[in-house]
Amino acid sequence: MKDEIIELISKKKYKSLYDLLDVMNEVDISALMTELNQEELVKVFRLLSKDKAVDVFAEMDPDDQEKLIESLTDNELQKVISEMYLDDTVDLISEMPSTVVKRILRATTPDHRREINELLKYPEDSAGSIMTTEFVELHSDMTVRDAIDDIRREAIDKETVYTCYVLDATRHLQGIVTVKDLLISDYDVVIRDIMEENIISAKTLDDQEEVAKLFDKYNFLALPVVDSENRLVGIVTVDDAIDVLQEENAEDFELMGAVIPNDETYFKTSVFKHALHRLPWLALLMISAIISGFILQKYETVFAAFPLLVILLTNITDTGGNSGTQSSTLIIRGLATDEITLKDYLRVVWKEFRIGLVCSVVLAIVNGLRVYLQYKNSAEANYAQTALPVAIIVALTMVCVVIVAKLLGASLPMLAKLVHLDPAIMATPFLTTLVDAVAVLLYFAIAARVLTVFFPAAVLG
């Protein structure tokens, strides 16, 4: 498609290009824009119909939007900005450098600029920061006929018309009514008789992630946002809720990978910035890993006398880390979807303990037998002599480590939630480092006691 469009531009077959773009979806055109140079980008954009151009611009990557703004005349820019939905304009402004923002604001009317500034005042990540003020408002004493006439006049400038909001004279939210309700009702029916008064709404300062979860829970297409006095100030639409959930999921993945969250994409982030976002966590985890070194040093005489223990250590630590990661992943997911709450802590711990017990016993039997059968006839005399006690040590440690790892994997995300941190911060890297230290401590503590039984004369330190 890109080659075809470039060929049409080079041959100046603009009518054919217009016909091609006219049947393409706005999202597909915006994706195509990323592959064009600045000159081609402008030519394609100017061939779009007015309505399609606005939709394409709203879907474009911020870098492409910036390139396009630099090439558009003030008049062209004013036409695009004036037709964009208010929340899309606010998103655009938040992504652009200050020089471009000044030009965008100059292209808006004073009333439009005032509305933009109002939305920009809300804290980042709040419901107010993602809402739009473009919605259909009705009054309870209207008839269905009046309401439909009102929608026909006003709907062209509204982001969504399916759900309409019933307000009183002081803009307090009284109810909601859908277009379906209007269409199946008689024209003379009064709105107050068909509106839904049991309304679920959000406050302007509510966290945007919590607001987005309401869409998933109740299957909303739009959610009203009210101020502290229950006055309707805007609505959040489902497309914005989906964007929030995607952003939060991306942030959780970064935290789970021990990376400081970053708003920019992978390729747009410089090598230095990538390193800067990763180094603090790597340094912290490196320091915490020193604990394992101190534990190994304490039991130096044990693994010096019984080298087979050292060979099998990674088997214990890896299994413990994997076990903890399984639990933490499920708990973090449960906390994110509100399936699990802090009051469920004891239920979660009891369940993970039982899961850990079942898993650990199976793994202990399998690994214990494997170690014994593998090393009992070893040519290395030390290995053969210690095969049975080491197999017992591995089995006992496996039980303890897996259970402890499951409990830590369940507890740490809930602890983070308790102190108002993102539970994802307690995922793989941090948890694995902690489980490694615990595994090493348990492994050699159990080894010292078991080996003393089998080899009473051994000096284990």
C-alpha positions as CSV (number, residue, x, y, z in Angstrom):
1,M,0.0,0.0,0.0
2,K,2.8,2.4,0.9
3,D,4.6,1.8,-2.5
4,E,1.3,2.3,-4.3
5,I,0.7,5.6,-2.6
6,I,4.2,6.9,-3.2
7,E,3.9,5.9,-6.8
8,L,0.7,7.8,-7.2
9,I,2.3,10.9,-5.5
10,S,5.3,10.7,-7.8
11,K,3.1,10.5,-10.9
12,K,0.9,13.3,-9.5
13,K,-2.2,11.0,-9.9
14,Y,-4.0,12.9,-7.1
15,K,-7.5,11.9,-8.2
16,S,-6.6,8.2,-8.0
17,L,-4.9,8.8,-4.7
18,Y,-8.0,10.6,-3.3
19,D,-10.2,7.7,-4.4
20,L,-7.9,5.2,-2.7
21,L,-7.7,7.2,0.6
22,D,-11.5,7.7,0.5
23,V,-12.2,4.0,1.0
24,M,-9.5,3.4,3.6
25,N,-10.1,3.3,7.3
26,E,-8.8,6.3,9.3
27,V,-6.7,4.0,11.6
28,D,-5.1,2.3,8.6
29,I,-4.3,5.7,7.0
30,S,-2.7,7.0,10.3
31,A,-0.6,3.8,10.5
32,L,0.5,4.4,6.9
33,M,1.5,8.0,7.7
34,T,4.3,6.7,9.9
35,E,6.1,5.3,6.8
36,L,6.0,8.5,4.7
37,N,8.4,11.3,4.7
38,Q,7.3,14.8,5.6
39,E,6.5,15.9,2.1
40,E,4.5,12.8,1.3
41,L,2.8,13.1,4.7
42,V,1.5,16.6,3.9
43,K,0.4,15.7,0.4
44,V,-1.6,12.7,1.6
45,F,-3.2,14.6,4.5
46,R,-4.3,17.5,2.2
47,L,-6.1,15.0,0.0
48,L,-8.3,13.7,2.8
49,S,-11.8,14.9,3.2
50,K,-12.3,17.4,6.1
51,D,-14.0,14.9,8.5
52,K,-11.5,12.1,7.6
53,A,-8.5,14.4,8.0
54,V,-9.6,15.2,11.6
55,D,-10.1,11.5,12.5
56,V,-6.7,10.5,10.9
57,F,-4.9,13.3,12.7
58,A,-6.3,12.2,16.1
59,E,-5.1,8.7,15.4
60,M,-1.6,9.6,14.3
61,D,1.6,9.1,16.2
62,P,2.7,12.2,18.2
63,D,5.9,12.5,16.1
64,D,4.0,12.5,12.9
65,Q,1.5,15.0,14.3
66,E,4.3,17.3,15.1
67,K,5.8,17.0,11.6
68,L,2.4,17.6,10.1
69,I,1.7,20.7,12.2
70,E,5.1,22.2,11.2
71,S,4.0,21.9,7.5
72,L,0.4,23.1,7.8
73,T,-0.6,26.7,7.4
74,D,-2.3,28.5,10.3
75,N,-5.6,28.2,8.5
76,E,-5.3,24.5,7.9
77,L,-4.2,23.9,11.5
78,Q,-7.2,25.9,12.8
79,K,-9.6,23.8,10.7
80,V,-8.2,20.6,12.1
81,I,-8.1,21.7,15.8
82,S,-11.5,23.2,15.7
83,E,-13.0,19.9,14.5
84,M,-11.1,17.7,17.0
85,Y,-12.9,16.4,20.2
86,L,-11.7,18.3,23.2
87,D,-10.1,15.3,25.0
88,D,-8.1,14.5,21.8
89,T,-6.9,18.2,21.7
90,V,-5.8,18.0,25.3
91,D,-3.9,14.7,24.6
92,L,-2.2,16.4,21.6
93,I,-1.1,19.4,23.7
94,S,0.3,17.1,26.4
95,E,2.5,15.3,23.8
96,M,3.8,18.4,21.9
97,P,6.8,20.6,22.7
98,S,6.1,24.1,24.0
99,T,6.7,25.8,20.7
100,V,4.1,23.6,19.0
101,V,1.7,24.0,21.9
102,K,1.7,27.8,21.4
103,R,0.9,27.4,17.8
104,I,-2.0,25.0,18.5
105,L,-3.4,27.3,21.1
106,R,-3.3,30.2,18.7
107,A,-5.3,28.1,16.3
108,T,-8.2,27.8,18.8
109,T,-11.0,30.1,19.7
110,P,-11.0,31.8,23.2
111,D,-13.8,29.6,24.4
112,H,-12.1,26.5,23.1
113,R,-8.8,27.6,24.7
114,R,-10.6,28.1,28.1
115,E,-12.1,24.6,28.0
116,I,-8.7,23.1,27.2
117,N,-7.1,25.0,30.1
118,E,-9.8,23.8,32.5
119,L,-9.0,20.1,31.6
120,L,-5.3,20.7,31.8
121,K,-5.7,21.8,35.4
122,Y,-6.7,18.3,36.6
123,P,-4.0,16.1,38.0
124,E,-2.3,13.7,35.7
125,D,-3.8,10.2,35.8
126,S,-7.1,11.5,37.3
127,A,-10.6,11.1,35.7
128,G,-10.7,14.8,35.0
129,S,-7.5,14.5,32.9
130,I,-9.1,12.0,30.5
131,M,-12.7,13.2,30.3
132,T,-14.3,15.2,27.6
133,T,-16.9,18.0,28.1
134,E,-18.6,17.2,24.8
135,F,-21.7,15.3,25.7
136,V,-25.5,15.5,25.1
137,E,-27.3,17.1,28.0
138,L,-31.1,17.0,28.4
139,H,-33.6,18.3,31.0
140,S,-36.1,16.1,32.9
141,D,-39.2,18.2,31.8
142,M,-38.4,17.7,28.1
143,T,-40.5,15.4,26.0
144,V,-39.0,12.7,23.9
145,R,-39.8,14.7,20.8
146,D,-37.9,17.7,22.3
147,A,-35.0,15.5,23.2
148,I,-34.6,14.0,19.7
149,D,-34.8,17.4,18.1
150,D,-32.1,18.7,20.5
151,I,-29.9,15.7,19.7
152,R,-30.3,16.3,16.0
153,R,-29.1,19.9,16.5
154,E,-26.3,19.3,18.9
155,A,-25.0,15.8,18.1
156,I,-22.6,16.7,15.3
157,D,-20.3,18.3,17.9
158,K,-20.5,15.6,20.5
159,E,-18.1,12.7,20.9
160,T,-20.9,10.2,21.8
161,V,-24.7,10.5,21.6
162,Y,-25.8,7.0,22.6
163,T,-26.0,8.0,26.3
164,C,-27.6,11.4,27.2
165,Y,-27.3,13.0,30.6
166,V,-30.3,14.7,32.3
167,L,-29.3,17.8,34.3
168,D,-31.2,20.3,36.4
169,A,-30.8,24.1,36.2
170,T,-27.7,24.0,38.3
171,R,-26.1,21.1,36.3
172,H,-26.6,18.5,38.9
173,L,-26.8,15.0,37.4
174,Q,-30.3,13.7,37.8
175,G,-30.3,10.7,35.4
176,I,-29.3,9.2,32.1
177,V,-31.3,8.2,29.1
178,T,-30.1,6.2,26.0
179,V,-31.0,6.9,22.4
180,K,-32.6,3.4,22.4
181,D,-34.9,4.6,25.3
182,L,-35.9,7.6,23.2
183,L,-36.5,5.7,20.0
184,I,-38.9,3.2,21.6
185,S,-40.8,5.7,23.6
186,D,-43.8,7.8,22.4
187,Y,-42.9,11.4,21.4
188,D,-45.1,12.9,24.2
189,V,-43.4,10.9,27.0
190,V,-41.5,13.1,29.5
191,I,-37.8,12.4,30.0
192,R,-38.2,12.1,33.8
193,D,-40.5,9.1,33.3
194,I,-38.0,7.1,31.3
195,M,-34.6,8.2,32.6
196,E,-32.4,5.9,34.8
197,E,-31.8,7.5,38.2
198,N,-29.5,4.9,39.7
199,I,-26.3,6.3,38.2
200,I,-22.8,5.1,38.5
201,S,-20.4,8.0,38.1
202,A,-16.8,9.0,38.9
203,K,-15.3,12.0,40.7
204,T,-13.0,14.3,38.8
205,L,-10.0,13.4,41.1
206,D,-10.6,9.6,41.0
207,D,-7.6,7.6,39.7
208,Q,-8.0,7.0,36.0
209,E,-7.2,3.3,36.4
210,E,-10.0,2.8,38.8
211,V,-12.3,4.6,36.4
212,A,-11.2,2.4,33.5
213,K,-12.0,-0.7,35.6
214,L,-15.6,0.4,35.8
215,F,-15.9,0.1,32.1
216,D,-14.7,-3.5,32.3
217,K,-17.0,-4.2,35.2
218,Y,-20.2,-2.7,33.9
219,N,-19.6,-2.7,30.1
220,F,-20.1,1.0,29.8
221,L,-19.7,3.0,26.6
222,A,-19.4,6.2,28.6
223,L,-19.1,7.2,32.3
224,P,-20.2,10.5,33.7
225,V,-17.7,12.5,35.8
226,V,-19.0,14.8,38.5
227,D,-17.5,17.3,40.9
228,S,-17.7,17.2,44.7
229,E,-21.3,18.7,44.5
230,N,-22.5,16.1,42.0
231,R,-22.5,18.6,39.1
232,L,-21.7,16.9,35.7
233,V,-18.5,18.3,34.3
234,G,-17.6,15.7,31.7
235,I,-17.7,12.1,30.5
236,V,-15.1,9.4,30.0
237,T,-15.6,7.4,26.8
238,V,-14.7,3.7,26.3
239,D,-11.9,4.5,23.8
240,D,-10.1,6.6,26.5
241,A,-10.7,3.9,29.1
242,I,-9.0,1.3,26.8
243,D,-6.1,3.7,26.3
244,V,-5.7,4.0,30.1
245,L,-5.8,0.2,30.6
246,Q,-3.1,-0.3,27.9
247,E,-0.9,2.4,29.5
248,E,-1.3,0.9,33.0
249,N,-0.6,-2.6,31.7
250,A,2.6,-1.3,30.0
251,E,3.6,0.3,33.2
252,D,3.1,-2.9,35.1
253,F,5.2,-4.9,32.7
254,E,8.0,-2.4,33.1
255,L,7.8,-2.5,36.9
256,M,7.7,-6.3,36.8
257,G,10.9,-6.2,34.7
258,A,12.6,-3.9,37.2
259,V,12.5,-0.9,34.8
260,I,11.4,2.6,35.7
261,P,8.2,3.3,33.7
262,N,8.7,5.4,30.6
263,D,6.0,7.2,28.5
264,E,8.1,7.0,25.3
265,T,8.2,4.0,23.1
266,Y,11.2,1.6,23.0
267,F,12.8,2.9,19.8
268,K,12.1,6.6,20.6
269,T,13.9,6.3,24.0
270,S,17.7,6.9,23.8
271,V,20.2,4.3,24.9
272,F,21.3,6.6,27.7
273,K,17.7,7.0,29.0
274,H,17.1,3.3,28.7
275,A,20.2,2.7,30.8
276,L,19.1,5.4,33.3
277,H,15.7,3.7,33.8
278,R,17.3,0.3,34.4
279,L,20.4,1.1,36.5
280,P,18.7,2.0,39.8
281,W,16.9,-1.3,40.0
282,L,19.9,-3.3,38.8
283,A,22.0,-1.6,41.5
284,L,19.5,-2.2,44.2
285,L,19.1,-5.9,43.2
286,M,22.8,-6.3,42.9
287,I,23.3,-5.0,46.5
288,S,20.5,-7.2,47.8
289,A,22.1,-10.2,46.1
290,I,25.2,-9.6,48.3
291,I,23.1,-11.2,51.1
292,S,23.4,-14.6,49.3
293,G,27.1,-14.1,49.2
294,F,27.3,-13.6,52.9
295,I,25.2,-16.8,53.5
296,L,27.5,-18.8,51.2
297,Q,30.5,-17.5,53.0
298,K,29.1,-18.6,56.4
299,Y,28.7,-22.2,55.1
300,E,31.9,-22.3,53.2
301,T,33.2,-25.3,55.1
302,V,30.0,-27.3,54.2
303,F,30.3,-27.0,50.4
304,A,34.1,-27.3,50.6
305,A,33.7,-30.7,52.2
306,F,30.7,-31.7,50.1
307,P,31.1,-30.1,46.6
308,L,28.0,-32.0,45.3
309,L,25.9,-29.5,47.3
310,V,27.3,-26.6,45.2
311,I,26.3,-28.3,41.9
312,L,22.7,-28.7,43.0
313,L,22.3,-25.2,44.5
314,T,21.0,-23.5,41.3
315,N,18.4,-26.2,41.0
316,I,17.0,-25.1,44.4
317,T,17.2,-21.4,43.7
318,D,15.8,-21.5,40.2
319,T,12.8,-23.6,41.4
320,G,12.2,-21.3,44.3
321,G,12.3,-18.2,42.0
322,N,9.9,-19.8,39.5
323,S,7.5,-20.8,42.3
324,G,7.4,-17.3,43.7
325,T,6.9,-15.8,40.3
326,Q,3.9,-18.0,39.6
327,S,2.2,-16.9,42.8
328,S,3.1,-13.2,42.4
329,T,1.9,-13.0,38.8
330,L,-1.5,-14.4,39.8
331,I,-1.8,-12.2,42.9
332,I,-0.8,-9.0,41.0
333,R,-3.3,-9.9,38.3
334,G,-6.0,-10.5,40.9
335,L,-5.3,-7.2,42.6
336,A,-5.4,-5.4,39.3
337,T,-8.8,-6.8,38.4
338,D,-10.1,-6.4,42.0
339,E,-10.7,-10.1,42.2
340,I,-8.4,-10.1,45.2
341,T,-8.4,-7.4,47.9
342,L,-6.4,-6.8,51.1
343,K,-9.0,-8.3,53.2
344,D,-8.5,-11.6,51.4
345,Y,-4.9,-11.9,52.6
346,L,-5.4,-14.9,55.0
347,R,-7.4,-16.7,52.4
348,V,-4.7,-16.1,49.8
349,V,-1.9,-17.2,52.1
350,W,-3.8,-20.4,53.1
351,K,-4.5,-21.3,49.5
352,E,-0.9,-20.6,48.4
353,F,0.4,-22.7,51.3
354,R,-1.6,-25.7,50.2
355,I,-0.6,-25.2,46.5
356,G,3.0,-24.9,47.6
357,L,2.7,-28.0,49.7
358,V,1.4,-30.1,46.8
359,C,3.9,-28.7,44.3
360,S,6.8,-29.0,46.7
361,V,6.2,-32.6,47.7
362,V,6.0,-33.7,44.1
363,L,9.1,-31.8,43.1
364,A,11.0,-33.0,46.3
365,I,10.3,-36.7,45.4
366,V,11.3,-36.2,41.7
367,N,14.5,-34.3,42.5
368,G,15.5,-36.4,45.5
369,L,15.2,-39.6,43.4
370,R,17.0,-38.0,40.5
371,V,19.9,-36.9,42.6
372,Y,20.3,-40.3,44.3
373,L,20.1,-42.3,41.1
374,Q,22.4,-40.0,39.2
375,Y,25.2,-39.9,41.7
376,K,25.1,-43.1,43.7
377,N,27.3,-44.9,41.2
378,S,29.4,-41.9,40.3
379,A,33.1,-42.4,39.6
380,E,33.7,-39.4,41.9
381,A,34.1,-41.0,45.3
382,N,32.8,-38.0,47.2
383,Y,29.7,-37.8,45.0
384,A,28.9,-41.5,45.5
385,Q,29.4,-41.4,49.2
386,T,27.2,-38.4,49.7
387,A,24.4,-39.2,47.1
388,L,21.9,-40.3,49.7
389,P,22.3,-37.5,52.3
390,V,22.4,-34.9,49.5
391,A,19.3,-36.3,47.9
392,I,17.5,-36.0,51.3
393,I,18.9,-32.4,51.7
394,V,17.6,-31.5,48.2
395,A,14.1,-33.0,48.9
396,L,13.7,-31.3,52.3
397,T,15.0,-28.0,51.0
398,M,12.7,-28.2,47.9
399,V,9.7,-28.5,50.2
400,C,10.7,-25.6,52.4
401,V,11.8,-23.3,49.6
402,V,8.8,-23.8,47.3
403,I,6.3,-23.2,50.2
404,V,8.2,-20.1,51.4
405,A,8.5,-18.8,47.8
406,K,4.7,-19.2,47.2
407,L,4.0,-17.4,50.5
408,L,6.4,-14.5,49.6
409,G,5.0,-14.4,46.1
410,A,1.5,-13.9,47.5
411,S,2.4,-11.6,50.4
412,L,4.8,-9.1,48.8
413,P,2.3,-7.7,46.2
414,M,-0.4,-7.4,48.9
415,L,2.1,-5.6,51.2
416,A,2.9,-3.2,48.3
417,K,-0.8,-2.5,47.9
418,L,-1.2,-1.9,51.6
419,V,1.5,0.9,51.6
420,H,0.0,2.3,48.3
421,L,2.8,1.1,46.0
422,D,2.2,-0.6,42.7
423,P,2.0,-4.4,43.4
424,A,3.9,-5.0,40.1
425,I,7.0,-3.6,41.8
426,M,7.2,-6.9,43.8
427,A,7.4,-9.1,40.8
428,T,10.1,-11.2,39.2
429,P,13.5,-9.4,39.9
430,F,12.9,-8.3,43.4
431,L,11.1,-11.5,44.4
432,T,13.7,-13.8,42.8
433,T,16.5,-12.0,44.6
434,L,14.8,-12.4,47.9
435,V,13.8,-16.0,47.3
436,D,17.4,-16.8,46.2
437,A,18.7,-15.5,49.6
438,V,16.1,-17.5,51.5
439,A,16.8,-20.6,49.4
440,V,20.6,-20.5,50.0
441,L,20.0,-20.0,53.8
442,L,17.6,-22.9,54.0
443,Y,19.7,-25.2,51.8
444,F,22.9,-24.9,53.8
445,A,21.1,-24.8,57.2
446,I,19.3,-28.1,56.3
447,A,22.5,-29.5,54.8
448,A,24.6,-28.8,57.9
449,R,22.1,-30.8,60.1
450,V,21.5,-33.7,57.7
451,L,25.2,-34.2,57.0
452,T,26.0,-34.2,60.7
453,V,23.7,-37.2,61.1
454,F,25.4,-39.1,58.3
455,F,28.9,-37.9,59.0
456,P,29.2,-37.1,62.7
457,A,33.0,-36.5,62.5
458,A,32.8,-34.0,59.7
459,V,33.7,-30.4,60.5
460,L,30.9,-28.3,59.1
461,G,31.7,-24.9,60.7
